Amino acid sequence: MEESTEVSEHNLVEIVVISFAEYKRLNANHANDWLERVDKVREQIRRELGGRTLPPSEEIIREMREEQDVQILENLRRYWLGCLSLRGSL
């Protein structure tokens, strides 16, 4: 293992300086790991879906936003009703 240098502030390591050769060696070991993981997850999802298709992500996001809007408006309504009832009791 080659020598490394740590640069820290407030006892937190923020930078580790290693030689380019060491960086290449470390990076070469993991270069395609993420791609292999993505492929495995895609295959697992295909198996679990069993031929079914998922709705478009835009549709899911739109529905979630609509639900969130309803919740926000209901909370605002409750808040203002609470304010009005307090105002009436003064």
C-alpha positions as CSV (number, residue, x, y, z in Angstrom):
1,M,0.0,0.0,0.0
2,E,1.3,3.4,-0.9
3,E,1.4,6.3,1.5
4,S,-1.7,8.5,1.8
5,T,-2.2,12.0,3.2
6,E,-5.4,13.1,5.0
7,V,-6.6,16.7,5.1
8,S,-9.0,17.3,7.9
9,E,-10.9,20.1,9.6
10,H,-12.6,19.8,13.0
11,N,-11.5,16.1,13.2
12,L,-13.4,15.2,10.0
13,V,-11.4,13.8,7.1
14,E,-12.4,15.8,4.1
15,I,-9.7,14.8,1.5
16,V,-7.5,11.8,1.2
17,V,-4.6,12.3,-1.2
18,I,-3.2,9.1,-2.9
19,S,-1.0,8.5,-5.9
20,F,-2.6,8.3,-9.3
21,A,-1.4,4.7,-9.6
22,E,-3.2,3.8,-6.3
23,Y,-6.3,5.6,-7.5
24,K,-6.3,3.6,-10.8
25,R,-5.8,0.3,-8.9
26,L,-8.7,1.0,-6.5
27,N,-10.9,2.3,-9.3
28,A,-10.2,-0.7,-11.6
29,N,-11.5,-3.1,-9.0
30,H,-14.9,-1.4,-8.9
31,A,-15.3,0.2,-12.3
32,N,-18.2,-2.0,-13.5
33,D,-19.7,-3.0,-10.1
34,W,-22.5,-0.4,-10.3
35,L,-23.4,-1.5,-13.8
36,E,-23.6,-5.1,-12.8
37,R,-25.8,-4.2,-9.8
38,V,-28.1,-2.2,-12.1
39,D,-28.5,-5.1,-14.5
40,K,-29.3,-7.5,-11.6
41,V,-31.9,-5.1,-10.1
42,R,-33.5,-4.7,-13.6
43,E,-33.7,-8.4,-14.0
44,Q,-35.2,-8.9,-10.5
45,I,-37.9,-6.3,-11.2
46,R,-38.7,-8.0,-14.5
47,R,-39.2,-11.3,-12.7
48,E,-41.3,-9.7,-10.0
49,L,-43.5,-7.9,-12.4
50,G,-44.2,-11.2,-14.4
51,G,-45.0,-9.4,-17.6
52,R,-47.1,-6.6,-16.1
53,T,-46.1,-3.1,-16.9
54,L,-45.8,-0.2,-14.6
55,P,-47.6,3.1,-15.1
56,P,-45.5,6.0,-16.5
57,S,-43.5,7.7,-13.8
58,E,-45.1,11.1,-14.8
59,E,-48.5,9.7,-14.0
60,I,-47.4,8.5,-10.6
61,I,-45.8,11.8,-9.8
62,R,-48.9,13.7,-10.9
63,E,-51.2,11.6,-8.7
64,M,-48.9,12.0,-5.7
65,R,-48.9,15.8,-6.2
66,E,-52.7,15.8,-6.4
67,E,-52.9,13.9,-3.1
68,Q,-50.4,16.2,-1.6
69,D,-52.4,19.3,-2.7
70,V,-55.5,17.8,-1.1
71,Q,-53.6,17.3,2.2
72,I,-52.1,20.8,2.2
73,L,-55.5,22.4,1.4
74,E,-57.2,20.4,4.2
75,N,-54.5,21.4,6.7
76,L,-54.8,25.0,5.7
77,R,-58.6,24.8,6.1
78,R,-58.2,23.3,9.6
79,Y,-55.6,26.0,10.5
80,W,-57.9,28.9,9.4
81,L,-60.9,27.4,11.1
82,G,-58.9,27.1,14.3
83,C,-57.8,30.8,13.9
84,L,-61.4,31.9,13.3
85,S,-62.7,30.0,16.4
86,L,-59.9,31.5,18.5
87,R,-60.8,35.0,17.2
88,G,-64.5,34.5,18.0
89,S,-63.6,33.6,21.6
90,L,-61.8,36.9,22.3
